Amino acid sequence: MEYAVGTLEYRIIYYALCALDLEWEKDEAGAEEIAQIHGIPVSDVHLALEALYTDNPDPDSEDI
């Protein structure tokens, strides 16, 4: 499902992804364990998060 940038749902998803990224950076061992449980490398998660940020603008950005 795709949400418009200004919607509450978009903001919640965007900031949840930001929080997830910060937590994974703080606890790389925990991130590795979670990734292994799901059968994916941590590097793939970081690449996916980076792509999500690139493809989805910050809802508080003035450039929107």
N, CA, C and O atoms as a Maestro MAE file, in Angstrom:
{
 s_m_m2io_version
 :::
 2.0.0
}

f_m_ct {
 s_m_title
 :::
 protein
 m_atom[256] {
  # First column is atom index #
  i_m_mmod_type
  r_m_x_coord
  r_m_y_coord
  r_m_z_coord
  i_m_residue_number
  s_m_chain_name
  s_m_pdb_residue_name
  s_m_pdb_atom_name
  i_m_atomic_number
  :::
  1 25 0.848 -1.177 0.000 1 A "MET " " N  " 7
  2 3 0.000 0.000 0.000 1 A "MET " " CA " 6
  3 2 0.890 1.235 0.000 1 A "MET " " C  " 6
  4 15 1.901 1.287 0.700 1 A "MET " " O  " 8
  5 25 0.509 2.211 -0.779 2 A "GLU " " N  " 7
  6 3 1.270 3.443 -0.872 2 A "GLU " " CA " 6
  7 2 0.498 4.568 -0.191 2 A "GLU " " C  " 6
  8 15 -0.699 4.744 -0.419 2 A "GLU " " O  " 8
  9 25 1.203 5.330 0.654 3 A "TYR " " N  " 7
  10 3 0.572 6.433 1.372 3 A "TYR " " CA " 6
  11 2 1.118 7.758 0.867 3 A "TYR " " C  " 6
  12 15 2.291 7.855 0.506 3 A "TYR " " O  " 8
  13 25 0.277 8.768 0.841 4 A "ALA " " N  " 7
  14 3 0.724 10.108 0.473 4 A "ALA " " CA " 6
  15 2 1.633 10.639 1.580 4 A "ALA " " C  " 6
  16 15 1.450 10.328 2.758 4 A "ALA " " O  " 8
  17 25 2.623 11.451 1.173 5 A "VAL " " N  " 7
  18 3 3.635 11.937 2.105 5 A "VAL " " CA " 6
  19 2 3.047 12.632 3.327 5 A "VAL " " C  " 6
  20 15 3.567 12.450 4.428 5 A "VAL " " O  " 8
  21 25 2.008 13.402 3.183 6 A "GLY " " N  " 7
  22 3 1.473 14.167 4.302 6 A "GLY " " CA " 6
  23 2 0.589 13.394 5.265 6 A "GLY " " C  " 6
  24 15 0.147 13.950 6.271 6 A "GLY " " O  " 8
  25 25 0.320 12.124 4.982 7 A "THR " " N  " 7
  26 3 -0.613 11.378 5.831 7 A "THR " " CA " 6
  27 2 0.040 10.901 7.129 7 A "THR " " C  " 6
  28 15 1.260 10.766 7.220 7 A "THR " " O  " 8
  29 25 -0.784 10.659 8.102 8 A "LEU " " N  " 7
  30 3 -0.308 10.143 9.384 8 A "LEU " " CA " 6
  31 2 0.370 8.789 9.202 8 A "LEU " " C  " 6
  32 15 1.400 8.523 9.821 8 A "LEU " " O  " 8
  33 25 -0.192 7.948 8.372 9 A "GLU " " N  " 7
  34 3 0.376 6.622 8.140 9 A "GLU " " CA " 6
  35 2 1.792 6.715 7.582 9 A "GLU " " C  " 6
  36 15 2.685 5.984 8.010 9 A "GLU " " O  " 8
  37 25 1.990 7.612 6.631 10 A "TYR " " N  " 7
  38 3 3.321 7.801 6.046 10 A "TYR " " CA " 6
  39 2 4.314 8.239 7.113 10 A "TYR " " C  " 6
  40 15 5.423 7.712 7.199 10 A "TYR " " O  " 8
  41 25 3.902 9.209 7.925 11 A "ARG " " N  " 7
  42 3 4.794 9.702 8.982 11 A "ARG " " CA " 6
  43 2 5.161 8.587 9.970 11 A "ARG " " C  " 6
  44 15 6.321 8.453 10.360 11 A "ARG " " O  " 8
  45 25 4.182 7.804 10.362 12 A "ILE " " N  " 7
  46 3 4.435 6.718 11.312 12 A "ILE " " CA " 6
  47 2 5.426 5.721 10.718 12 A "ILE " " C  " 6
  48 15 6.382 5.324 11.385 12 A "ILE " " O  " 8
  49 25 5.208 5.323 9.491 13 A "ILE " " N  " 7
  50 3 6.099 4.359 8.847 13 A "ILE " " CA " 6
  51 2 7.501 4.949 8.690 13 A "ILE " " C  " 6
  52 15 8.492 4.275 8.972 13 A "ILE " " O  " 8
  53 25 7.587 6.181 8.251 14 A "TYR " " N  " 7
  54 3 8.889 6.818 8.031 14 A "TYR " " CA " 6
  55 2 9.681 6.886 9.338 14 A "TYR " " C  " 6
  56 15 10.854 6.516 9.373 14 A "TYR " " O  " 8
  57 25 9.047 7.354 10.403 15 A "TYR " " N  " 7
  58 3 9.766 7.500 11.667 15 A "TYR " " CA " 6
  59 2 10.047 6.154 12.331 15 A "TYR " " C  " 6
  60 15 11.034 6.021 13.055 15 A "TYR " " O  " 8
  61 25 9.209 5.168 12.099 16 A "ALA " " N  " 7
  62 3 9.494 3.821 12.596 16 A "ALA " " CA " 6
  63 2 10.742 3.260 11.905 16 A "ALA " " C  " 6
  64 15 11.576 2.616 12.542 16 A "ALA " " O  " 8
  65 25 10.861 3.510 10.599 17 A "LEU " " N  " 7
  66 3 12.056 3.071 9.877 17 A "LEU " " CA " 6
  67 2 13.301 3.797 10.385 17 A "LEU " " C  " 6
  68 15 14.364 3.188 10.509 17 A "LEU " " O  " 8
  69 25 13.178 5.084 10.678 18 A "CYS " " N  " 7
  70 3 14.303 5.832 11.248 18 A "CYS " " CA " 6
  71 2 14.725 5.236 12.588 18 A "CYS " " C  " 6
  72 15 15.915 5.059 12.848 18 A "CYS " " O  " 8
  73 25 13.747 4.929 13.432 19 A "ALA " " N  " 7
  74 3 14.039 4.346 14.742 19 A "ALA " " CA " 6
  75 2 14.682 2.970 14.587 19 A "ALA " " C  " 6
  76 15 15.633 2.642 15.296 19 A "ALA " " O  " 8
  77 25 14.169 2.180 13.672 20 A "LEU " " N  " 7
  78 3 14.736 0.859 13.420 20 A "LEU " " CA " 6
  79 2 16.187 0.973 12.989 20 A "LEU " " C  " 6
  80 15 17.043 0.234 13.474 20 A "LEU " " O  " 8
  81 25 16.466 1.897 12.078 21 A "ASP " " N  " 7
  82 3 17.825 2.084 11.598 21 A "ASP " " CA " 6
  83 2 18.753 2.486 12.735 21 A "ASP " " C  " 6
  84 15 19.865 1.966 12.838 21 A "ASP " " O  " 8
  85 25 18.312 3.404 13.590 22 A "LEU " " N  " 7
  86 3 19.132 3.844 14.722 22 A "LEU " " CA " 6
  87 2 19.403 2.693 15.693 22 A "LEU " " C  " 6
  88 15 20.527 2.528 16.168 22 A "LEU " " O  " 8
  89 25 18.382 1.907 15.981 23 A "GLU " " N  " 7
  90 3 18.558 0.778 16.895 23 A "GLU " " CA " 6
  91 2 19.540 -0.239 16.323 23 A "GLU " " C  " 6
  92 15 20.372 -0.782 17.048 23 A "GLU " " O  " 8
  93 25 19.441 -0.492 15.027 24 A "TRP " " N  " 7
  94 3 20.333 -1.470 14.394 24 A "TRP " " CA " 6
  95 2 21.766 -0.964 14.400 24 A "TRP " " C  " 6
  96 15 22.699 -1.758 14.531 24 A "TRP " " O  " 8
  97 25 21.958 0.346 14.261 25 A "GLU " " N  " 7
  98 3 23.308 0.902 14.303 25 A "GLU " " CA " 6
  99 2 23.891 0.803 15.708 25 A "GLU " " C  " 6
  100 15 25.093 0.591 15.862 25 A "GLU " " O  " 8
  101 25 23.054 0.954 16.739 26 A "LYS " " N  " 7
  102 3 23.524 0.892 18.124 26 A "LYS " " CA " 6
  103 2 23.878 -0.533 18.556 26 A "LYS " " C  " 6
  104 15 24.789 -0.733 19.360 26 A "LYS " " O  " 8
  105 25 23.157 -1.517 18.022 27 A "ASP " " N  " 7
  106 3 23.340 -2.901 18.466 27 A "ASP " " CA " 6
  107 2 23.524 -3.819 17.261 27 A "ASP " " C  " 6
  108 15 22.609 -4.543 16.868 27 A "ASP " " O  " 8
  109 25 24.712 -3.777 16.687 28 A "GLU " " N  " 7
  110 3 24.984 -4.559 15.481 28 A "GLU " " CA " 6
  111 2 24.849 -6.056 15.738 28 A "GLU " " C  " 6
  112 15 24.397 -6.795 14.863 28 A "GLU " " O  " 8
  113 25 25.239 -6.514 16.938 29 A "ALA " " N  " 7
  114 3 25.116 -7.942 17.254 29 A "ALA " " CA " 6
  115 2 23.649 -8.350 17.299 29 A "ALA " " C  " 6
  116 15 23.277 -9.403 16.783 29 A "ALA " " O  " 8
  117 25 22.829 -7.524 17.910 30 A "GLY " " N  " 7
  118 3 21.397 -7.803 17.953 30 A "GLY " " CA " 6
  119 2 20.789 -7.766 16.567 30 A "GLY " " C  " 6
  120 15 19.915 -8.569 16.240 30 A "GLY " " O  " 8
  121 25 21.251 -6.835 15.760 31 A "ALA " " N  " 7
  122 3 20.767 -6.727 14.391 31 A "ALA " " CA " 6
  123 2 21.137 -7.974 13.595 31 A "ALA " " C  " 6
  124 15 20.333 -8.492 12.820 31 A "ALA " " O  " 8
  125 25 22.354 -8.441 13.795 32 A "GLU " " N  " 7
  126 3 22.816 -9.651 13.104 32 A "GLU " " CA " 6
  127 2 21.943 -10.846 13.487 32 A "GLU " " C  " 6
  128 15 21.563 -11.649 12.635 32 A "GLU " " O  " 8
  129 25 21.637 -10.950 14.760 33 A "GLU " " N  " 7
  130 3 20.795 -12.059 15.235 33 A "GLU " " CA " 6
  131 2 19.390 -12.000 14.617 33 A "GLU " " C  " 6
  132 15 18.857 -13.014 14.166 33 A "GLU " " O  " 8
  133 25 18.808 -10.811 14.604 34 A "ILE " " N  " 7
  134 3 17.475 -10.654 14.018 34 A "ILE " " CA " 6
  135 2 17.507 -10.993 12.538 34 A "ILE " " C  " 6
  136 15 16.620 -11.682 12.032 34 A "ILE " " O  " 8
  137 25 18.521 -10.512 11.849 35 A "ALA " " N  " 7
  138 3 18.642 -10.780 10.415 35 A "ALA " " CA " 6
  139 2 18.793 -12.279 10.155 35 A "ALA " " C  " 6
  140 15 18.189 -12.813 9.225 35 A "ALA " " O  " 8
  141 25 19.593 -12.953 10.972 36 A "GLN " " N  " 7
  142 3 19.789 -14.396 10.801 36 A "GLN " " CA " 6
  143 2 18.483 -15.156 11.002 36 A "GLN " " C  " 6
  144 15 18.201 -16.114 10.283 36 A "GLN " " O  " 8
  145 25 17.695 -14.731 11.971 37 A "ILE " " N  " 7
  146 3 16.398 -15.366 12.219 37 A "ILE " " CA " 6
  147 2 15.537 -15.307 10.962 37 A "ILE " " C  " 6
  148 15 14.803 -16.244 10.648 37 A "ILE " " O  " 8
  149 25 15.644 -14.184 10.247 38 A "HIS " " N  " 7
  150 3 14.833 -13.993 9.046 38 A "HIS " " CA " 6
  151 2 15.564 -14.421 7.770 38 A "HIS " " C  " 6
  152 15 15.025 -14.305 6.669 38 A "HIS " " O  " 8
  153 25 16.782 -14.909 7.929 39 A "GLY " " N  " 7
  154 3 17.529 -15.437 6.798 39 A "GLY " " CA " 6
  155 2 18.050 -14.398 5.821 39 A "GLY " " C  " 6
  156 15 18.166 -14.667 4.625 39 A "GLY " " O  " 8
  157 25 18.366 -13.211 6.328 40 A "ILE " " N  " 7
  158 3 18.912 -12.168 5.461 40 A "ILE " " CA " 6
  159 2 20.161 -11.558 6.088 40 A "ILE " " C  " 6
  160 15 20.260 -11.490 7.313 40 A "ILE " " O  " 8
  161 25 21.107 -11.116 5.280 41 A "PRO " " N  " 7
  162 3 22.286 -10.448 5.843 41 A "PRO " " CA " 6
  163 2 21.950 -9.023 6.296 41 A "PRO " " C  " 6
  164 15 21.100 -8.360 5.704 41 A "PRO " " O  " 8
  165 25 22.623 -8.566 7.345 42 A "VAL " " N  " 7
  166 3 22.410 -7.217 7.866 42 A "VAL " " CA " 6
  167 2 22.671 -6.188 6.769 42 A "VAL " " C  " 6
  168 15 21.976 -5.175 6.689 42 A "VAL " " O  " 8
  169 25 23.663 -6.442 5.933 43 A "SER " " N  " 7
  170 3 23.976 -5.489 4.864 43 A "SER " " CA " 6
  171 2 22.773 -5.285 3.948 43 A "SER " " C  " 6
  172 15 22.552 -4.177 3.461 43 A "SER " " O  " 8
  173 25 21.994 -6.338 3.706 44 A "ASP " " N  " 7
  174 3 20.795 -6.209 2.872 44 A "ASP " " CA " 6
  175 2 19.752 -5.321 3.555 44 A "ASP " " C  " 6
  176 15 19.051 -4.553 2.896 44 A "ASP " " O  " 8
  177 25 19.660 -5.436 4.871 45 A "VAL " " N  " 7
  178 3 18.710 -4.594 5.611 45 A "VAL " " CA " 6
  179 2 19.131 -3.133 5.501 45 A "VAL " " C  " 6
  180 15 18.299 -2.259 5.258 45 A "VAL " " O  " 8
  181 25 20.426 -2.870 5.682 46 A "HIS " " N  " 7
  182 3 20.915 -1.490 5.576 46 A "HIS " " CA " 6
  183 2 20.678 -0.931 4.172 46 A "HIS " " C  " 6
  184 15 20.288 0.227 4.022 46 A "HIS " " O  " 8
  185 25 20.910 -1.740 3.158 47 A "LEU " " N  " 7
  186 3 20.675 -1.299 1.779 47 A "LEU " " CA " 6
  187 2 19.188 -1.019 1.538 47 A "LEU " " C  " 6
  188 15 18.834 -0.046 0.873 47 A "LEU " " O  " 8
  189 25 18.330 -1.870 2.079 48 A "ALA " " N  " 7
  190 3 16.891 -1.680 1.916 48 A "ALA " " CA " 6
  191 2 16.427 -0.417 2.626 48 A "ALA " " C  " 6
  192 15 15.621 0.339 2.083 48 A "ALA " " O  " 8
  193 25 16.934 -0.180 3.845 49 A "LEU " " N  " 7
  194 3 16.563 1.036 4.564 49 A "LEU " " CA " 6
  195 2 17.041 2.277 3.810 49 A "LEU " " C  " 6
  196 15 16.313 3.264 3.704 49 A "LEU " " O  " 8
  197 25 18.262 2.222 3.291 50 A "GLU " " N  " 7
  198 3 18.798 3.346 2.524 50 A "GLU " " CA " 6
  199 2 17.930 3.624 1.296 50 A "GLU " " C  " 6
  200 15 17.655 4.780 0.977 50 A "GLU " " O  " 8
  201 25 17.505 2.575 0.616 51 A "ALA " " N  " 7
  202 3 16.645 2.738 -0.560 51 A "ALA " " CA " 6
  203 2 15.292 3.330 -0.168 51 A "ALA " " C  " 6
  204 15 14.746 4.168 -0.885 51 A "ALA " " O  " 8
  205 25 14.758 2.893 0.963 52 A "LEU " " N  " 7
  206 3 13.478 3.440 1.426 52 A "LEU " " CA " 6
  207 2 13.590 4.934 1.716 52 A "LEU " " C  " 6
  208 15 12.691 5.703 1.374 52 A "LEU " " O  " 8
  209 25 14.692 5.348 2.347 53 A "TYR " " N  " 7
  210 3 14.890 6.771 2.630 53 A "TYR " " CA " 6
  211 2 15.063 7.559 1.339 53 A "TYR " " C  " 6
  212 15 14.556 8.674 1.207 53 A "TYR " " O  " 8
  213 25 15.778 6.975 0.394 54 A "THR " " N  " 7
  214 3 16.031 7.652 -0.876 54 A "THR " " CA " 6
  215 2 14.739 7.814 -1.664 54 A "THR " " C  " 6
  216 15 14.503 8.860 -2.268 54 A "THR " " O  " 8
  217 25 13.910 6.788 -1.658 55 A "ASP " " N  " 7
  218 3 12.690 6.780 -2.467 55 A "ASP " " CA " 6
  219 2 11.495 7.430 -1.782 55 A "ASP " " C  " 6
  220 15 10.477 7.684 -2.425 55 A "ASP " " O  " 8
  221 25 11.606 7.699 -0.493 56 A "ASN " " N  " 7
  222 3 10.490 8.252 0.273 56 A "ASN " " CA " 6
  223 2 10.973 9.461 1.062 56 A "ASN " " C  " 6
  224 15 11.748 9.308 2.006 56 A "ASN " " O  " 8
  225 25 10.531 10.650 0.696 57 A "PRO " " N  " 7
  226 3 11.044 11.857 1.339 57 A "PRO " " CA " 6
  227 2 10.622 11.991 2.798 57 A "PRO " " C  " 6
  228 15 9.594 11.465 3.227 57 A "PRO " " O  " 8
  229 25 11.460 12.720 3.549 58 A "ASP " " N  " 7
  230 3 11.157 13.042 4.942 58 A "ASP " " CA " 6
  231 2 9.871 13.871 4.950 58 A "ASP " " C  " 6
  232 15 9.806 14.904 4.284 58 A "ASP " " O  " 8
  233 25 8.851 13.437 5.688 59 A "PRO " " N  " 7
  234 3 7.580 14.165 5.685 59 A "PRO " " CA " 6
  235 2 7.678 15.569 6.254 59 A "PRO " " C  " 6
  236 15 6.777 16.380 6.038 59 A "PRO " " O  " 8
  237 25 8.751 15.878 6.978 60 A "ASP " " N  " 7
  238 3 8.920 17.214 7.543 60 A "ASP " " CA " 6
  239 2 9.824 18.101 6.693 60 A "ASP " " C  " 6
  240 15 10.085 19.249 7.052 60 A "ASP " " O  " 8
  241 25 10.299 17.574 5.571 61 A "SER " " N  " 7
  242 3 11.182 18.319 4.694 61 A "SER " " CA " 6
  243 2 10.409 19.448 4.016 61 A "SER " " C  " 6
  244 15 9.239 19.301 3.664 61 A "SER " " O  " 8
  245 25 11.083 20.559 3.845 62 A "GLU " " N  " 7
  246 3 10.449 21.700 3.178 62 A "GLU " " CA " 6
  247 2 10.463 21.522 1.661 62 A "GLU " " C  " 6
  248 15 9.840 22.309 0.947 62 A "GLU " " O  " 8
  249 25 11.162 20.503 1.156 63 A "ASP " " N  " 7
  250 3 11.269 20.272 -0.279 63 A "ASP " " CA " 6
  251 2 10.058 19.556 -0.842 63 A "ASP " " C  " 6
  252 15 9.968 19.366 -2.055 63 A "ASP " " O  " 8
  253 25 9.127 19.154 0.007 64 A "ILE " " N  " 7
  254 3 7.978 18.366 -0.463 64 A "ILE " " CA " 6
  255 2 6.926 19.272 -1.027 64 A "ILE " " C  " 6
  256 15 5.880 18.801 -1.475 64 A "ILE " " O  " 8
  :::
 }
 m_bond[255] {
  # First column is bond index #
  i_m_from
  i_m_to
  i_m_order
  :::
  1 1 2 1
  2 2 3 1
  3 3 4 2
  4 3 5 1
  5 5 6 1
  6 6 7 1
  7 7 8 2
  8 7 9 1
  9 9 10 1
  10 10 11 1
  11 11 12 2
  12 11 13 1
  13 13 14 1
  14 14 15 1
  15 15 16 2
  16 15 17 1
  17 17 18 1
  18 18 19 1
  19 19 20 2
  20 19 21 1
  21 21 22 1
  22 22 23 1
  23 23 24 2
  24 23 25 1
  25 25 26 1
  26 26 27 1
  27 27 28 2
  28 27 29 1
  29 29 30 1
  30 30 31 1
  31 31 32 2
  32 31 33 1
  33 33 34 1
  34 34 35 1
  35 35 36 2
  36 35 37 1
  37 37 38 1
  38 38 39 1
  39 39 40 2
  40 39 41 1
  41 41 42 1
  42 42 43 1
  43 43 44 2
  44 43 45 1
  45 45 46 1
  46 46 47 1
  47 47 48 2
  48 47 49 1
  49 49 50 1
  50 50 51 1
  51 51 52 2
  52 51 53 1
  53 53 54 1
  54 54 55 1
  55 55 56 2
  56 55 57 1
  57 57 58 1
  58 58 59 1
  59 59 60 2
  60 59 61 1
  61 61 62 1
  62 62 63 1
  63 63 64 2
  64 63 65 1
  65 65 66 1
  66 66 67 1
  67 67 68 2
  68 67 69 1
  69 69 70 1
  70 70 71 1
  71 71 72 2
  72 71 73 1
  73 73 74 1
  74 74 75 1
  75 75 76 2
  76 75 77 1
  77 77 78 1
  78 78 79 1
  79 79 80 2
  80 79 81 1
  81 81 82 1
  82 82 83 1
  83 83 84 2
  84 83 85 1
  85 85 86 1
  86 86 87 1
  87 87 88 2
  88 87 89 1
  89 89 90 1
  90 90 91 1
  91 91 92 2
  92 91 93 1
  93 93 94 1
  94 94 95 1
  95 95 96 2
  96 95 97 1
  97 97 98 1
  98 98 99 1
  99 99 100 2
  100 99 101 1
  101 101 102 1
  102 102 103 1
  103 103 104 2
  104 103 105 1
  105 105 106 1
  106 106 107 1
  107 107 108 2
  108 107 109 1
  109 109 110 1
  110 110 111 1
  111 111 112 2
  112 111 113 1
  113 113 114 1
  114 114 115 1
  115 115 116 2
  116 115 117 1
  117 117 118 1
  118 118 119 1
  119 119 120 2
  120 119 121 1
  121 121 122 1
  122 122 123 1
  123 123 124 2
  124 123 125 1
  125 125 126 1
  126 126 127 1
  127 127 128 2
  128 127 129 1
  129 129 130 1
  130 130 131 1
  131 131 132 2
  132 131 133 1
  133 133 134 1
  134 134 135 1
  135 135 136 2
  136 135 137 1
  137 137 138 1
  138 138 139 1
  139 139 140 2
  140 139 141 1
  141 141 142 1
  142 142 143 1
  143 143 144 2
  144 143 145 1
  145 145 146 1
  146 146 147 1
  147 147 148 2
  148 147 149 1
  149 149 150 1
  150 150 151 1
  151 151 152 2
  152 151 153 1
  153 153 154 1
  154 154 155 1
  155 155 156 2
  156 155 157 1
  157 157 158 1
  158 158 159 1
  159 159 160 2
  160 159 161 1
  161 161 162 1
  162 162 163 1
  163 163 164 2
  164 163 165 1
  165 165 166 1
  166 166 167 1
  167 167 168 2
  168 167 169 1
  169 169 170 1
  170 170 171 1
  171 171 172 2
  172 171 173 1
  173 173 174 1
  174 174 175 1
  175 175 176 2
  176 175 177 1
  177 177 178 1
  178 178 179 1
  179 179 180 2
  180 179 181 1
  181 181 182 1
  182 182 183 1
  183 183 184 2
  184 183 185 1
  185 185 186 1
  186 186 187 1
  187 187 188 2
  188 187 189 1
  189 189 190 1
  190 190 191 1
  191 191 192 2
  192 191 193 1
  193 193 194 1
  194 194 195 1
  195 195 196 2
  196 195 197 1
  197 197 198 1
  198 198 199 1
  199 199 200 2
  200 199 201 1
  201 201 202 1
  202 202 203 1
  203 203 204 2
  204 203 205 1
  205 205 206 1
  206 206 207 1
  207 207 208 2
  208 207 209 1
  209 209 210 1
  210 210 211 1
  211 211 212 2
  212 211 213 1
  213 213 214 1
  214 214 215 1
  215 215 216 2
  216 215 217 1
  217 217 218 1
  218 218 219 1
  219 219 220 2
  220 219 221 1
  221 221 222 1
  222 222 223 1
  223 223 224 2
  224 223 225 1
  225 225 226 1
  226 226 227 1
  227 227 228 2
  228 227 229 1
  229 229 230 1
  230 230 231 1
  231 231 232 2
  232 231 233 1
  233 233 234 1
  234 234 235 1
  235 235 236 2
  236 235 237 1
  237 237 238 1
  238 238 239 1
  239 239 240 2
  240 239 241 1
  241 241 242 1
  242 242 243 1
  243 243 244 2
  244 243 245 1
  245 245 246 1
  246 246 247 1
  247 247 248 2
  248 247 249 1
  249 249 250 1
  250 250 251 1
  251 251 252 2
  252 251 253 1
  253 253 254 1
  254 254 255 1
  255 255 256 2
  :::
 }
}
